[in-house]
Amino acid sequence: MSTYIKSNQKNKEFLESNEEKLLKYIDKKGEYYLNIFKGPKNKTNFCALFLGPLWMGYRQMYFETFIVGCSITLLGFLAMIYEFFSLTTISTSIIRGLNYTLMGLMGFFGNYIYFLSLKRRITKGDEKIGVSKIGILYGFILGVLMPMAIVGITGVILILLLGA
């Protein structure tokens, strides 16, 4: 069992009793992910590390993609506050470091997040089975375009209000 899955008895029991459903929901690379979930330790998911929201969209983890998009939006707001108000307590390197940390966490915990997403979908009887190529577009919209649009529009409004 993966370190995170075997440390939680409910997750361990769920994995053992729902292997067939997990294979059905995972679809492509089902055996690969099942072996990771059962493995002795967590493996870094390089797709989640480098393509985060796109990978999550492909794997139909839309709620998780939205959460990542909100986190990216928050980091964008921090960067904007730094630029507009010249705060010396927040530097761009700190914000960049937080962004890289978010990417690293997605890569390191990506498989566990995927397992929890599958568990939630199976428990609820969700119909989203397998992978979705259109989900990549949803991932791009939720994890990339939404944060850029929200921060950009807010920046324009601040520029207009502050007369900078």
C-alpha positions, 0 to 999 in steps of 0.5 A: 500500500502507498504510505498515505493509503496504508496509514488510513484503515478506511482507505486501505479497506476501500482499496481492497474491496473496490479494485474492480470499480477502481479499474473501471473508473481509472480506465487507461493505465488502470493496472499502473495506478492500482499498483501505485496505490498498493505500492510500498510508498508514494511515487512522484507523478510527473504529469501532475508535477509539470502539467498539473491542471491539465492532468487533473482535467484529463483524469476528470478531477474537476473539483480538485482542478478548481481548488488548484485554480483558486490557489493559483489565483490567490498567488496571483493576487499576492503578486498583484498586491506586491506590484501595486502597493510595493510591499517589501514584506512580499517579494516576487521570489517568495511568490515564485517559490510558493508557486513552485511549492504548489507544483511540487505538492501536486507532483508528490501528492498527485497519485494520492489526490487521484485516489481520494478523487476516485474514492469520492466518485465511486462512493457517490456513484458518479458517472464520470468513468475513465479519462476525458480528452475534453477534460484537458480543456476544462483543466486549462480553463479552470486551472490556467485561464480562470486564475489569469482572467480573475487576476487580470480583470482585478488588476485592470480595475485597480489600475482604473481606481488607483489611477496608476 
